[in-house]
């Protein structure tokens, strides 16, 4: 599995506390962050497992156990690969994940027993992520619009970048720490950083600081 793209984001760092205050990011990185919400647990686990990323908790062991379990112990109608392999509801260019062919079962009661009918379709579950045409041949793609810059806080709170919001944060910071404690740093986000962000988002509220500064 290879990455098809990388993103650049700008960090504003509190050098005294070695902590990221916020990041300035464009549509590509913001889309990536929001796409995490549409990934199934099996997709996240599979990615981290494939790239040998240590996982907090027991999902890694659960995934490995099913991977190693002989088909002898599985029900005849169970497809182990479908449980282990990524089943993505939206595309992610960073991880080279594509929308996949999904099969869902609508179940109902019939004569006291559960009966299921498979329904197959391609593409995402959320209509908000479907590419559609508008205007003069332009395409809507991804999740957020690309005409603005986004402010990403250390805990991954996302909001449109504005002079008012950034000045408010900077005023508060400068009053406490002083302007000399501020540092700007541009970083590249590739597949390794993306996986680290994915992992850190489930472990800490200081996500950007952990991934890009190695702290907290």
Backbone as a printed PyTorch tensor [residue, N CA C, xyz], in Angstrom:
tensor([[[  0.8570,  -1.1820,   0.0000],
         [  0.0000,   0.0000,   0.0000],
         [  0.8870,   1.2230,   0.0000]],

        [[  0.7670,   2.1210,  -0.9690],
         [  1.6290,   3.2790,  -1.0380],
         [  0.8370,   4.5600,  -0.9590]],

        [[  1.5070,   5.6040,  -0.5240],
         [  0.8680,   6.8950,  -0.4530],
         [  0.8710,   7.5440,  -1.8200]],

        [[ -0.2120,   8.2440,  -2.1700],
         [ -0.2680,   8.9120,  -3.4570],
         [ -0.0760,  10.4090,  -3.3110]],

        [[  0.0460,  10.9190,  -2.0980],
         [  0.1830,  12.3510,  -1.9190],
         [  0.7570,  12.6550,  -0.5530]],

        [[  1.1780,  13.9070,  -0.3870],
         [  1.5880,  14.3990,   0.9230],
         [  1.0930,  15.8250,   1.0500]],

        [[  0.9370,  16.2910,   2.2740],
         [  0.4030,  17.6140,   2.5240],
         [  1.4230,  18.4360,   3.3000]],

        [[  1.3670,  19.7440,   3.1420],
         [  2.1810,  20.6440,   3.9520],
         [  1.2590,  21.4540,   4.8520]],

        [[  1.6060,  21.5450,   6.1160],
         [  0.8520,  22.3730,   7.0540],
         [  1.8280,  23.2370,   7.8330]],

        [[  1.3410,  24.3530,   8.3340],
         [  2.1880,  25.2630,   9.0980],
         [  1.7990,  25.2060,  10.5710]],

        [[  2.7580,  24.9530,  11.4290],
         [  2.5180,  24.8640,  12.8640],
         [  2.9350,  26.1540,  13.5550]],

        [[  2.1480,  26.5670,  14.5310],
         [  2.5610,  27.6400,  15.4340],
         [  2.8750,  26.9820,  16.7720]],

        [[  4.1230,  27.1160,  17.2200],
         [  4.6180,  26.3430,  18.3540],
         [  4.9320,  27.2390,  19.5460]],

        [[  4.5370,  26.7830,  20.7140],
         [  4.9450,  27.3770,  21.9830],
         [  6.2750,  26.7260,  22.3620]],

        [[  7.3810,  27.4390,  22.1310],
         [  8.6970,  26.8300,  22.3320],
         [  9.0450,  26.6190,  23.7970]],

        [[  8.4480,  27.4100,  24.6790],
         [  8.7480,  27.2600,  26.1070],
         [  8.1470,  25.9740,  26.6620]],

        [[  6.9330,  25.6680,  26.2370],
         [  6.2700,  24.4480,  26.7130],
         [  6.3960,  23.3050,  25.7180]],

        [[  7.0380,  23.5830,  24.5730],
         [  7.2020,  22.5790,  23.5120],
         [  5.8580,  21.9610,  23.1550]],

        [[  4.9780,  22.8380,  22.7500],
         [  3.6170,  22.4070,  22.4390],
         [  3.0990,  23.1570,  21.2220]],

        [[  2.3530,  22.4640,  20.3620],
         [  1.7210,  23.0910,  19.2070],
         [  0.4850,  23.8550,  19.6630]],

        [[  0.4190,  25.1410,  19.2780],
         [ -0.7610,  25.9450,  19.6060],
         [ -1.8720,  25.6470,  18.6070]],

        [[ -1.5530,  25.7600,  17.3330],
         [ -2.4930,  25.3470,  16.2860],
         [ -1.7230,  25.1850,  14.9780]],

        [[ -2.4020,  24.6060,  14.0060],
         [ -1.8240,  24.4420,  12.6750],
         [ -2.6970,  25.1530,  11.6560]],

        [[ -2.0670,  25.6970,  10.6350],
         [ -2.7860,  26.2300,   9.4830],
         [ -2.7490,  25.1700,   8.3920]],

        [[ -3.8980,  24.8080,   7.8870],
         [ -3.9530,  23.7240,   6.9030],
         [ -4.9710,  24.0310,   5.8140]],

        [[ -4.7460,  23.4440,   4.6550],
         [ -5.6700,  23.5920,   3.5410],
         [ -6.6900,  22.4770,   3.4970]],

        [[ -7.4070,  22.4270,   2.3880],
         [ -8.4780,  21.4510,   2.1990],
         [ -7.9780,  20.0080,   2.2830]],

        [[ -6.8150,  19.7260,   1.6780],
         [ -6.3590,  18.3340,   1.5900],
         [ -6.1470,  17.7160,   2.9600]],

        [[ -5.4430,  18.4260,   3.8390],
         [ -5.1830,  17.8970,   5.1770],
         [ -6.4640,  17.8480,   6.0110]],

        [[ -7.3030,  18.8660,   5.8720],
         [ -8.5640,  18.9000,   6.6220],
         [ -9.4890,  17.7670,   6.1850]],

        [[ -9.5500,  17.5160,   4.8780],
         [-10.3160,  16.3780,   4.3760],
         [ -9.8080,  15.0710,   4.9800]],

        [[ -8.4820,  14.9350,   5.0330],
         [ -7.9040,  13.7150,   5.6040],
         [ -8.3500,  13.5180,   7.0570]],

        [[ -8.2870,  14.5880,   7.8550],
         [ -8.6900,  14.4680,   9.2610],
         [-10.1490,  14.0460,   9.3820]],

        [[-11.0260,  14.6840,   8.6150],
         [-12.4410,  14.3440,   8.7000],
         [-12.7240,  12.9490,   8.1470]],

        [[-11.9000,  12.4910,   7.2160],
         [-12.1180,  11.1520,   6.6520],
         [-11.8890,  10.0560,   7.6860]],

        [[-11.1280,  10.3780,   8.7410],
         [-10.9060,   9.4010,   9.8170],
         [-12.2450,   8.9890,  10.4320]],

        [[-13.1840,   9.9320,  10.5020],
         [-14.4790,   9.6480,  11.1190],
         [-15.2810,   8.6170,  10.3360]],

        [[-14.9820,   8.4660,   9.0430],
         [-15.7530,   7.5330,   8.2190],
         [-15.0790,   6.1700,   8.0930]],

        [[-13.9060,   6.0120,   8.7110],
         [-13.2120,   4.7290,   8.6380],
         [-13.7880,   3.7560,   9.6630]],

        [[-13.9870,   2.5360,   9.2400],
         [-14.4430,   1.5010,  10.1620],
         [-13.2930,   1.0780,  11.0620]],

        [[-13.6370,   0.4810,  12.1960],
         [-12.6150,   0.0190,  13.1370],
         [-11.6540,  -0.9430,  12.4530]],

        [[-12.1870,  -1.8050,  11.5880],
         [-11.3250,  -2.7770,  10.9090],
         [-10.3380,  -2.0810,   9.9710]],

        [[-10.7590,  -0.9730,   9.3650],
         [ -9.8640,  -0.2270,   8.4880],
         [ -8.7130,   0.3720,   9.2730]],

        [[ -9.0370,   1.0150,  10.3990],
         [ -8.0130,   1.6360,  11.2380],
         [ -7.0460,   0.5860,  11.7720]],

        [[ -7.5980,  -0.4970,  12.2840],
         [ -6.7570,  -1.5540,  12.8410],
         [ -5.8670,  -2.1650,  11.7720]],

        [[ -6.4340,  -2.3950,  10.5990],
         [ -5.6700,  -2.9790,   9.5040],
         [ -4.5160,  -2.0810,   9.0850]],

        [[ -4.7590,  -0.7780,   9.0040],
         [ -3.7050,   0.1650,   8.6300],
         [ -2.5670,   0.1520,   9.6500]],

        [[ -2.9170,   0.2820,  10.9150],
         [ -1.8950,   0.3240,  11.9580],
         [ -1.1380,  -0.9980,  12.0350]],

        [[ -1.8590,  -2.0920,  11.8610],
         [ -1.2350,  -3.4140,  11.9180],
         [ -0.2950,  -3.6050,  10.7310]],

        [[ -0.7370,  -3.2050,   9.5380],
         [  0.0620,  -3.3720,   8.3250],
         [  1.3740,  -2.6120,   8.4040]],

        [[  1.3180,  -1.4230,   8.9940],
         [  2.5140,  -0.5880,   9.0820],
         [  3.2580,  -0.7550,  10.4080]],

        [[  2.9230,  -1.8180,  11.1450],
         [  3.6180,  -2.1520,  12.3980],
         [  3.6030,  -1.0100,  13.4040]],

        [[  2.4620,  -0.3360,  13.5000],
         [  2.3060,   0.7250,  14.4950],
         [  1.7610,   0.1070,  15.7730]],

        [[  2.4380,   0.3500,  16.8900],
         [  1.9720,  -0.1710,  18.1670],
         [  0.6110,   0.4150,  18.4990]],

        [[ -0.2900,  -0.4240,  18.9740],
         [ -1.6330,   0.0190,  19.2990],
         [ -1.8910,  -0.0920,  20.7900]],

        [[ -2.4520,   0.9940,  21.3500],
         [ -2.8540,   0.9600,  22.7460],
         [ -4.1450,   0.1630,  22.8620]],

        [[ -4.2760,  -0.6160,  23.9300],
         [ -5.4750,  -1.4210,  24.0870],
         [ -5.3120,  -2.7860,  23.4290]],

        [[ -6.4300,  -3.3980,  23.0990],
         [ -6.4160,  -4.7970,  22.6820],
         [ -6.8570,  -5.0460,  21.2490]],

        [[ -7.1400,  -3.9920,  20.4810],
         [ -7.6050,  -4.1980,  19.1140],
         [ -6.5630,  -4.9170,  18.2640]],

        [[ -5.2930,  -4.5970,  18.4930],
         [ -4.2220,  -5.2380,  17.7290],
         [ -4.2000,  -6.7440,  17.9330]],

        [[ -4.3280,  -7.1600,  19.1910],
         [ -4.3290,  -8.5950,  19.5000],
         [ -5.5800,  -9.2730,  18.9450]],

        [[ -6.7050,  -8.5600,  18.9990],
         [ -7.9460,  -9.1110,  18.4640],
         [ -7.8140,  -9.3250,  16.9600]],

        [[ -7.2590,  -8.3460,  16.2710],
         [ -7.0500,  -8.4300,  14.8280],
         [ -6.1050,  -9.5820,  14.4870]],

        [[ -4.9960,  -9.6720,  15.2140],
         [ -3.9930, -10.7130,  14.9600],
         [ -4.5600, -12.1010,  15.2390]],

        [[ -5.4190, -12.1860,  16.2630],
         [ -6.0150, -13.4810,  16.6130],
         [ -6.9020, -14.0020,  15.4910]],

        [[ -7.7260, -13.1050,  14.9320],
         [ -8.5880, -13.5280,  13.8270],
         [ -7.7500, -13.8760,  12.6030]],

        [[ -6.6990, -13.1240,  12.3690],
         [ -5.8180, -13.3890,  11.2340],
         [ -5.1940, -14.7850,  11.3370]],

        [[ -4.8380, -15.1900,  12.5280],
         [ -4.1600, -16.4660,  12.7420],
         [ -5.1130, -17.6360,  12.9690]],

        [[ -6.3870, -17.3370,  13.1740],
         [ -7.3460, -18.3880,  13.4820],
         [ -7.6230, -19.2460,  12.2490]],

        [[ -7.5470, -20.5460,  12.4130],
         [ -7.8040, -21.4640,  11.3080],
         [ -9.2680, -21.3960,  10.8820]],

        [[ -9.4970, -21.5620,   9.5730],
         [-10.8650, -21.5880,   9.0520],
         [-11.6700, -22.7430,   9.6500]],

        [[-10.9780, -23.7120,  10.2150],
         [-11.6430, -24.8550,  10.8540],
         [-12.5950, -24.4010,  11.9430]],

        [[-12.2480, -23.2880,  12.5990],
         [-13.0290, -22.8270,  13.7490],
         [-14.0710, -21.7700,  13.3830]],

        [[-14.1580, -21.4290,  12.1000],
         [-15.0990, -20.4030,  11.6710],
         [-16.3410, -21.0260,  11.0520]],

        [[-17.4570, -20.3240,  11.1930],
         [-18.6860, -20.7620,  10.5510],
         [-18.4620, -20.8110,   9.0360]],

        [[-19.1350, -21.7310,   8.3710],
         [-18.9100, -21.9450,   6.9400],
         [-19.2680, -20.7210,   6.0950]],

        [[-20.1540, -19.8720,   6.6070],
         [-20.5760, -18.6990,   5.8250],
         [-19.7710, -17.4410,   6.1710]],

        [[-18.7290, -17.5810,   6.9940],
         [-17.9150, -16.4320,   7.4000],
         [-16.7250, -16.2710,   6.4660]],

        [[-16.5570, -15.0700,   5.9300],
         [-15.4110, -14.7380,   5.0900],
         [-14.4230, -13.9380,   5.9420]],

        [[-13.3530, -14.6050,   6.3710],
         [-12.3990, -13.9600,   7.2670],
         [-11.7640, -12.7260,   6.6320]],

        [[-11.4640, -12.8000,   5.3510],
         [-10.8170, -11.6790,   4.6650],
         [-11.6770, -10.4210,   4.6930]],

        [[-12.9900, -10.6010,   4.6100],
         [-13.8740,  -9.4330,   4.6050],
         [-13.8670,  -8.7210,   5.9490]],

        [[-13.5450,  -9.4550,   7.0140],
         [-13.4490,  -8.8400,   8.3320],
         [-12.0970,  -8.1680,   8.5440]],

        [[-11.0620,  -8.7280,   7.9130],
         [ -9.7020,  -8.2380,   8.1330],
         [ -9.3120,  -7.1140,   7.1970]],

        [[ -9.8260,  -7.1490,   5.9790],
         [ -9.3860,  -6.1770,   4.9900],
         [-10.1830,  -4.8810,   5.1000]],

        [[ -9.5130,  -3.8040,   4.7060],
         [-10.1070,  -2.4770,   4.8020],
         [-11.3930,  -2.3930,   3.9970]],

        [[-12.4150,  -1.8570,   4.6370],
         [-13.7080,  -1.6610,   3.9930],
         [-14.0540,  -0.1860,   4.1380]],

        [[-13.5680,   0.6250,   3.2170],
         [-13.6190,   2.0660,   3.4060],
         [-14.8850,   2.6890,   2.8600]],

        [[-15.4350,   3.6360,   3.6250],
         [-16.6340,   4.3210,   3.1750],
         [-16.3090,   5.6380,   2.4880]],

        [[-15.0400,   6.0080,   2.4370],
         [-14.6220,   7.1630,   1.6470],
         [-13.1860,   6.9480,   1.2360]],

        [[-12.7630,   7.6520,   0.1950],
         [-11.3930,   7.4750,  -0.2690],
         [-10.4320,   8.2900,   0.5780]],

        [[ -9.2030,   7.8250,   0.6890],
         [ -8.1550,   8.5540,   1.3920],
         [ -6.9010,   8.4890,   0.5420]],

        [[ -6.5360,   9.6150,  -0.0690],
         [ -5.3770,   9.6130,  -0.9490],
         [ -4.1000,   9.3950,  -0.1670]],

        [[ -4.0600,   9.8130,   1.0780],
         [ -2.8420,   9.6760,   1.8660],
         [ -2.4820,   8.2160,   2.0760]],

        [[ -3.4730,   7.3810,   2.3710],
         [ -3.2360,   5.9600,   2.5990],
         [ -3.5160,   5.1240,   1.3510]],

        [[ -3.8350,   5.7990,   0.2580],
         [ -4.1520,   5.1080,  -0.9920],
         [ -5.3350,   4.1580,  -0.8200]],

        [[ -6.3050,   4.5820,  -0.0150],
         [ -7.5220,   3.7900,   0.1860],
         [ -8.5760,   4.2530,  -0.7980]],

        [[ -9.2450,   3.3160,  -1.4160],
         [-10.2880,   3.6300,  -2.3860],
         [-11.6360,   3.1630,  -1.8610]],

        [[-12.6930,   3.7900,  -2.3520],
         [-14.0300,   3.3260,  -2.0170],
         [-14.1780,   1.8940,  -2.5100]],

        [[-14.7470,   1.0600,  -1.6830],
         [-14.8050,  -0.3520,  -2.0110],
         [-16.2290,  -0.8250,  -2.2540]],

        [[-16.2910,  -1.9950,  -2.8490],
         [-17.5620,  -2.6640,  -3.1100],
         [-18.0610,  -3.2480,  -1.7960]],

        [[-19.2010,  -2.7440,  -1.3310],
         [-19.7070,  -3.1680,  -0.0340],
         [-20.9570,  -4.0330,  -0.1770]],

        [[-21.0870,  -4.9750,   0.7210],
         [-22.2860,  -5.8010,   0.7730],
         [-22.9290,  -5.6370,   2.1430]],

        [[-24.1840,  -5.2440,   2.1780],
         [-24.8910,  -5.0970,   3.4380],
         [-26.1100,  -6.0110,   3.4410]],

        [[-26.5000,  -6.4140,   4.6040],
         [-27.6300,  -7.3260,   4.7290],
         [-28.7740,  -6.6570,   5.4790]],

        [[-29.9390,  -6.6410,   4.8390],
         [-31.1470,  -6.1840,   5.5020],
         [-31.8300,  -7.4040,   6.1030]],

        [[-31.9730,  -7.3980,   7.3980],
         [-32.5070,  -8.5800,   8.0930],
         [-33.9060,  -8.3010,   8.6350]],

        [[-34.7340,  -9.3550,   8.6340],
         [-36.0970,  -9.2230,   9.1300],
         [-36.5440, -10.5860,   9.6580]],

        [[-37.6220, -10.5760,  10.3960],
         [-38.1510, -11.8120,  10.9590],
         [-39.1150, -12.4640,   9.9720]],

        [[-38.9430, -13.7660,   9.7870],
         [-39.8400, -14.5140,   8.9070],
         [-40.1190, -15.8560,   9.5670]],

        [[-41.3680, -16.0600,   9.9230],
         [-41.7830, -17.3000,  10.5940],
         [-40.9370, -17.5720,  11.8440]],

        [[-40.6940, -16.4900,  12.5890],
         [-39.9690, -16.6510,  13.8420],
         [-38.4600, -16.7610,  13.6840]],

        [[-37.9530, -16.7210,  12.4400],
         [-36.5200, -16.8030,  12.2190],
         [-36.0180, -15.5530,  11.4970]],

        [[-34.7280, -15.2630,  11.7000],
         [-34.1430, -14.0930,  11.0510],
         [-33.7400, -14.4400,   9.6260]],

        [[-34.2460, -13.6610,   8.6640],
         [-33.8690, -13.8320,   7.2630],
         [-33.1530, -12.5720,   6.8050]],

        [[-32.1110, -12.7270,   5.9710],
         [-31.3300, -11.5840,   5.5240],
         [-31.2310, -11.5530,   4.0040]],

        [[-31.3180, -10.3640,   3.4530],
         [-31.1580, -10.1630,   2.0210],
         [-29.9760,  -9.2300,   1.8010]],

        [[-29.0270,  -9.6490,   0.9740],
         [-27.8430,  -8.8340,   0.7180],
         [-28.1640,  -7.7020,  -0.2470]],

        [[-27.6350,  -6.5430,   0.0500],
         [-27.7620,  -5.3760,  -0.8100],
         [-26.3640,  -4.8860,  -1.1430]],

        [[-26.0370,  -4.8100,  -2.4280],
         [-24.6950,  -4.4340,  -2.8320],
         [-24.7040,  -3.0650,  -3.5060]],

        [[-23.6720,  -2.2710,  -3.2240],
         [-23.5090,  -1.0070,  -3.9150],
         [-22.0650,  -0.5830,  -3.8270]],

        [[-21.7000,   0.3750,  -4.6490],
         [-20.3460,   0.8960,  -4.6500],
         [-20.3520,   2.3030,  -4.0600]],

        [[-19.2460,   2.6370,  -3.4020],
         [-19.0700,   4.0280,  -2.9890],
         [-19.3410,   4.2710,  -1.5340]],

        [[-19.3280,   5.5350,  -1.1400],
         [-19.4210,   5.9030,   0.2700],
         [-20.8240,   5.7820,   0.8130]],

        [[-20.9120,   5.6610,   2.1400],
         [-22.2210,   5.6050,   2.7750],
         [-22.7860,   7.0020,   2.9870]],

        [[-21.8970,   7.9660,   3.1880],
         [-22.3560,   9.3140,   3.4730],
         [-22.4690,  10.1230,   2.1870]],

        [[-23.6420,  10.6500,   1.8740],
         [-23.7880,  11.4260,   0.6430],
         [-22.9530,  12.6860,   0.6440]],

        [[-22.5200,  13.1410,   1.8240],
         [-21.7200,  14.3620,   1.9060],
         [-20.3380,  14.1770,   1.2960]],

        [[-19.9330,  12.9220,   1.0900],
         [-18.6060,  12.6910,   0.5460],
         [-18.6460,  12.2950,  -0.9260]],

        [[-19.8130,  12.2850,  -1.5280],
         [-19.9320,  11.8900,  -2.9270],
         [-19.4980,  13.0510,  -3.8190]],

        [[-18.6510,  12.7640,  -4.8010],
         [-18.2600,  13.7950,  -5.7590],
         [-19.4500,  14.1240,  -6.6530]],

        [[-19.7180,  15.4040,  -6.8660],
         [-20.8350,  15.7970,  -7.7160],
         [-20.4670,  17.0500,  -8.4850]],

        [[-21.1680,  17.2800,  -9.5860],
         [-20.8530,  18.4160, -10.4320],
         [-21.6480,  19.6340, -10.0050]],

        [[-21.0600,  20.8000, -10.2580],
         [-21.7970,  22.0260, -10.0360],
         [-21.1860,  23.1110, -10.9060]],

        [[-21.9520,  24.1550, -11.1470],
         [-21.4240,  25.3160, -11.8390],
         [-20.9150,  24.9800, -13.2170]],

        [[-19.8060,  25.5470, -13.5850],
         [-19.2800,  25.4770, -14.9300],
         [-18.3030,  24.3230, -15.0730]],

        [[-18.7850,  23.1340, -14.8950],
         [-17.9400,  21.9710, -15.0720],
         [-17.0030,  21.7090, -13.9090]],

        [[-17.1180,  22.4990, -12.8150],
         [-16.2700,  22.2820, -11.6560],
         [-16.7400,  21.0470, -10.9100]],

        [[-15.8600,  20.4900, -10.1030],
         [-16.2040,  19.2990,  -9.3480],
         [-16.1410,  19.5800,  -7.8550]],

        [[-17.1420,  19.0790,  -7.1300],
         [-17.0720,  19.0830,  -5.6770],
         [-16.4630,  17.7540,  -5.2740]],

        [[-15.4520,  17.7780,  -4.4590],
         [-14.8550,  16.5260,  -4.0020],
         [-14.3940,  16.6880,  -2.5700]],

        [[-14.2540,  15.5730,  -1.8890],
         [-13.8100,  15.6180,  -0.5050],
         [-14.9230,  16.0530,   0.4200]],

        [[-14.5370,  16.7210,   1.5010],
         [-15.4930,  17.0550,   2.5520],
         [-15.6600,  18.5570,   2.7280]],

        [[-14.5450,  19.2900,   2.7930],
         [-14.6240,  20.7290,   3.0250],
         [-14.2980,  21.4980,   1.7460]],

        [[-14.6690,  22.7550,   1.7140],
         [-14.3690,  23.5990,   0.5680],
         [-12.8950,  24.0260,   0.5980]],

        [[-12.3600,  24.2720,  -0.5850],
         [-10.9370,  24.5650,  -0.6820],
         [-10.5990,  26.0290,  -0.7850]],

        [[-11.5590,  26.9180,  -0.5720],
         [-11.3110,  28.3490,  -0.7520],
         [-10.8540,  29.0330,   0.5300]],

        [[-10.7650,  28.2920,   1.6210],
         [-10.3520,  28.8840,   2.8960],
         [ -9.2250,  28.0690,   3.5150]],

        [[ -8.5450,  28.6920,   4.4700],
         [ -7.5510,  27.9910,   5.2810],
         [ -8.2230,  27.5910,   6.5850]],

        [[ -7.8260,  26.4350,   7.1120],
         [ -8.4420,  25.9290,   8.3360],
         [ -7.4560,  25.9550,   9.4960]],

        [[ -7.9910,  26.2490,  10.6640],
         [ -7.2070,  26.2370,  11.8980],
         [ -7.4410,  24.9100,  12.5920]],

        [[ -6.3790,  24.1420,  12.7880],
         [ -6.4720,  22.8420,  13.4620],
         [ -5.8150,  22.9710,  14.8310]],

        [[ -6.5890,  22.8230,  15.8830],
         [ -6.0390,  22.9210,  17.2260],
         [ -5.2960,  21.6340,  17.5870]],

        [[ -4.5610,  21.6660,  18.6760],
         [ -3.7590,  20.5150,  19.0870],
         [ -4.6280,  19.2900,  19.3390]],

        [[ -5.8750,  19.5110,  19.7810],
         [ -6.7900,  18.3850,  20.0530],
         [ -7.6450,  18.0440,  18.8440]],

        [[ -7.2710,  18.5710,  17.6490],
         [ -7.9280,  18.3330,  16.3670],
         [ -9.2720,  19.0360,  16.2150]],

        [[ -9.5530,  20.0060,  17.0740],
         [-10.7030,  20.8680,  16.7980],
         [-10.4060,  21.6310,  15.5100]],

        [[-11.3820,  21.6660,  14.6090],
         [-11.1950,  22.2930,  13.3060],
         [-12.1760,  23.4460,  13.1500]],

        [[-11.6660,  24.5970,  12.6780],
         [-12.5370,  25.7210,  12.3750],
         [-11.8990,  26.5640,  11.2820]],

        [[-12.7110,  27.3000,  10.5300],
         [-12.1450,  28.1520,   9.4820],
         [-11.1950,  29.1790,  10.0820]],

        [[-10.0760,  29.3710,   9.4150],
         [ -9.0960,  30.3580,   9.8670],
         [ -9.6480,  31.7510,   9.6390]],

        [[ -9.5630,  32.5900,  10.6560],
         [ -9.9940,  33.9730,  10.5110],
         [ -9.0570,  34.8640,  11.3050]],

        [[ -8.9830,  36.1330,  10.9110],
         [ -8.1150,  37.0730,  11.6220],
         [ -8.5400,  37.1930,  13.0760]],

        [[ -9.8460,  37.2040,  13.3060],
         [-10.3580,  37.3820,  14.6690],
         [ -9.9630,  36.2090,  15.5580]],

        [[-10.1690,  34.9760,  15.0600],
         [ -9.8670,  33.8010,  15.8850],
         [ -8.3800,  33.6720,  16.1560]],

        [[ -7.5410,  33.9230,  15.1460],
         [ -6.1010,  33.7850,  15.3460],
         [ -5.5600,  34.8830,  16.2470]],

        [[ -6.0440,  36.1150,  16.0710],
         [ -5.5900,  37.2140,  16.9360],
         [ -5.9930,  36.9670,  18.3780]],

        [[ -7.1950,  36.4540,  18.5700],
         [ -7.6730,  36.1650,  19.9290],
         [ -6.7750,  35.1470,  20.6210]],

        [[ -6.4200,  34.0950,  19.9070],
         [ -5.5530,  33.0640,  20.4780],
         [ -4.1610,  33.6150,  20.7440]],

        [[ -3.6290,  34.3670,  19.7950],
         [ -2.2820,  34.9260,  19.9360],
         [ -2.2110,  35.9460,  21.0660]],

        [[ -3.2380,  36.7940,  21.1870],
         [ -3.2640,  37.7710,  22.2730],
         [ -3.2210,  37.0900,  23.6280]],

        [[ -4.0170,  36.0430,  23.7540],
         [ -4.0550,  35.2890,  25.0140],
         [ -2.6980,  34.6610,  25.2970]],

        [[ -2.0710,  34.0920,  24.2660],
         [ -0.7810,  33.4320,  24.4390],
         [  0.3250,  34.4370,  24.7590]],

        [[  0.3800,  35.5320,  23.9980],
         [  1.4450,  36.5210,  24.1650],
         [  1.3870,  37.1700,  25.5440]],

        [[  0.1870,  37.3950,  26.0470],
         [  0.0420,  37.9840,  27.3760],
         [  0.6320,  37.0960,  28.4590]],

        [[  0.6080,  35.8010,  28.2380],
         [  1.1060,  34.8540,  29.2320],
         [  2.5830,  34.5270,  29.0030]],

        [[  2.9630,  34.2320,  27.7540],
         [  4.3000,  33.7240,  27.4430],
         [  5.2330,  34.7580,  26.8050]],

        [[  4.6580,  35.6970,  26.0860],
         [  5.5010,  36.6400,  25.3580],
         [  5.7220,  36.1910,  23.9320]],

        [[  5.8570,  37.1510,  23.0230],
         [  5.9640,  36.8380,  21.6100],
         [  7.2150,  36.0460,  21.2750]],

        [[  8.2670,  36.1570,  22.1140],
         [  9.5170,  35.4450,  21.8590],
         [  9.3970,  33.9420,  21.9640]],

        [[  8.3110,  33.4680,  22.5490],
         [  8.1270,  32.0250,  22.7150],
         [  7.4650,  31.3880,  21.5040]],

        [[  7.0890,  32.2010,  20.5050],
         [  6.3880,  31.6800,  19.3350],
         [  7.3620,  31.2860,  18.2340]],

        [[  7.0600,  30.1970,  17.5790],
         [  7.8600,  29.7530,  16.4320],
         [  6.9450,  29.1470,  15.3820]],

        [[  7.1720,  29.5100,  14.1180],
         [  6.4420,  28.9020,  13.0130],
         [  7.2850,  27.8000,  12.4030]],

        [[  6.6310,  26.7260,  12.0270],
         [  7.3430,  25.6000,  11.4270],
         [  6.4380,  24.9270,  10.4000]],

        [[  6.9520,  24.7600,   9.1930],
         [  6.2030,  24.0570,   8.1540],
         [  6.6340,  22.5980,   8.1210]],

        [[  5.6570,  21.6970,   8.1670],
         [  5.9610,  20.2660,   8.1710],
         [  5.2180,  19.5820,   7.0390]],

        [[  5.7550,  18.4760,   6.5970],
         [  5.1340,  17.6640,   5.5530],
         [  4.4270,  16.4740,   6.1970]],

        [[  3.2490,  16.1820,   5.7150],
         [  2.4640,  15.0620,   6.2270],
         [  2.3600,  14.0090,   5.1400]],

        [[  3.0800,  12.9170,   5.3190],
         [  2.9990,  11.7780,   4.4250],
         [  2.3260,  10.6190,   5.1200]],

        [[  2.5040,   9.4280,   4.5960],
         [  1.8030,   8.2680,   5.1400],
         [  2.2130,   7.9770,   6.5840]],

        [[  3.4940,   8.1290,   6.9210],
         [  3.9300,   7.8470,   8.2880],
         [  3.3150,   8.8170,   9.2830]],

        [[  3.3110,  10.1110,   8.9170],
         [  2.7000,  11.1030,   9.8000],
         [  1.1870,  10.8970,   9.8880]],

        [[  0.5810,  10.5090,   8.7560],
         [ -0.8560,  10.2480,   8.7650],
         [ -1.2280,   9.1150,   9.6950]],

        [[ -0.4380,   8.0520,   9.6640],
         [ -0.6840,   6.9250,  10.5680],
         [ -0.4830,   7.3390,  12.0170]],

        [[  0.5460,   8.1550,  12.2630],
         [  0.7950,   8.6300,  13.6260],
         [ -0.3500,   9.5080,  14.1180]],

        [[ -0.8830,  10.3400,  13.2360],
         [ -2.0370,  11.1630,  13.5930],
         [ -3.2660,  10.3040,  13.8860]],

        [[ -3.4700,   9.3000,  13.0620],
         [ -4.5850,   8.3800,  13.2530],
         [ -4.4820,   7.6910,  14.6100]],

        [[ -3.3010,   7.2120,  14.9400],
         [ -3.0660,   6.5160,  16.2070],
         [ -3.1900,   7.4700,  17.3950]],

        [[ -2.5540,   8.6380,  17.2770],
         [ -2.5660,   9.5920,  18.3830],
         [ -3.9590,  10.1330,  18.6640]],

        [[ -4.8070,  10.2110,  17.6290],
         [ -6.1600,  10.7360,  17.8150],
         [ -6.9910,   9.8640,  18.7450]],

        [[ -6.5780,   8.6120,  18.9160],
         [ -7.3020,   7.6940,  19.7960],
         [ -6.6500,   7.5930,  21.1730]],

        [[ -5.5510,   8.3450,  21.3810],
         [ -4.7930,   8.1790,  22.6190],
         [ -4.5990,   9.4580,  23.4300]],

        [[ -4.6550,  10.6270,  22.7750],
         [ -4.3160,  11.8570,  23.4780],
         [ -5.0880,  13.0380,  22.9260]],

        [[ -5.1550,  14.1170,  23.7120],
         [ -5.7440,  15.3610,  23.2480],
         [ -4.6750,  16.3200,  22.7250]],

        [[ -3.4190,  15.9320,  22.8330],
         [ -2.3130,  16.7320,  22.3110],
         [ -1.7570,  16.0520,  21.0610]],

        [[ -2.6090,  15.9010,  20.0520],
         [ -2.2810,  15.0860,  18.8860],
         [ -1.1400,  15.6960,  18.0720]],

        [[ -1.2780,  16.9650,  17.7020],
         [ -0.2580,  17.5990,  16.8720],
         [  1.0810,  17.6770,  17.5910]],

        [[  1.0290,  17.9520,  18.8820],
         [  2.2590,  18.0240,  19.6750],
         [  2.9670,  16.6800,  19.7130]],

        [[  2.2210,  15.6290,  19.9200],
         [  2.8380,  14.2970,  19.9970],
         [  3.4610,  13.9030,  18.6610]],

        [[  2.7350,  14.1320,  17.5830],
         [  3.1940,  13.6640,  16.2760],
         [  4.3600,  14.4850,  15.7580]],

        [[  4.2830,  15.7970,  15.8890],
         [  5.2930,  16.6500,  15.2510],
         [  6.3940,  17.1380,  16.1880]],

        [[  6.1590,  17.0710,  17.4900],
         [  7.1900,  17.4850,  18.4320],
         [  7.6640,  16.3300,  19.3140]],

        [[  6.9250,  15.2160,  19.2810],
         [  7.3240,  14.0510,  20.0700],
         [  7.1050,  14.1980,  21.5480]],

        [[  6.1840,  15.0810,  21.9470],
         [  5.9150,  15.3150,  23.3670],
         [  4.4930,  14.9000,  23.7390]],

        [[  4.2510,  14.8490,  25.0630],
         [  2.9250,  14.5560,  25.6230],
         [  2.4250,  13.2090,  25.1530]]])
